[in-house]
Amino acid sequence: MKDDHSQRRSRNIWHLVLGILFIGYGSYRLYYRLLKVEKDTLGIILAIGFIIFGIYDLYRYSKGV
C-alpha cells in the first residue's frame, strides 16, 4: 500500500513540473511569435497548444489524477 502511494505522489510531482515548463515555454514562444513582423500561424497555434497542455497538467496535479 505504501509503494502505491509513493508512486502516485512522484507522478503528481512530474505533472506539476511539466505543467510549469509547458506554460513557461509556450508563453515564451507565443511572446516571441507575436513580436515578429511576419506572423507565423503554425508557431502561434503550437505555442497556444503548449500553454493549454501545461494548464491541463497543472489541473491534473491539483486534482491528484
SVG drawing of the C-alpha trace seen along z (x, -y; Angstrom):
<svg xmlns="http://www.w3.org/2000/svg" viewBox="-9 -44 20 46">
<polyline fill="none" stroke="black" stroke-width="0.4" points="0.0,0.0 2.8,-2.4 4.5,-1.8 1.4,-2.6 1.1,-5.9 4.7,-6.9 4.3,-6.1 1.2,-8.2 3.0,-11.0 6.0,-11.0 3.7,-11.1 2.0,-14.1 5.2,-16.0 6.0,-15.3 2.6,-16.8 3.5,-19.9 7.0,-20.2 5.9,-19.5 2.9,-21.9 5.1,-24.8 7.6,-24.0 5.0,-23.8 3.3,-27.1 6.7,-28.8 7.9,-27.6 4.6,-28.2 4.4,-31.7 7.9,-32.5 7.2,-31.1 3.9,-33.0 5.5,-36.2 8.4,-35.8 6.0,-34.9 3.7,-37.9 6.6,-40.3 7.8,-39.3 6.8,-41.4 5.9,-38.2 3.2,-36.3 3.7,-32.5 0.3,-31.0 1.5,-27.4 4.0,-28.7 1.3,-30.6 -1.0,-27.6 1.8,-25.4 2.6,-27.9 -1.0,-28.1 -1.1,-24.3 1.8,-24.1 0.1,-26.6 -3.2,-24.6 -1.3,-21.3 0.6,-23.0 -2.7,-24.2 -4.1,-20.6 -1.1,-19.2 -1.5,-21.6 -5.1,-20.7 -4.2,-17.0 -1.7,-17.8 -4.3,-19.8 -6.9,-17.0 -4.4,-14.2 -5.3,-12.3"/>
</svg>
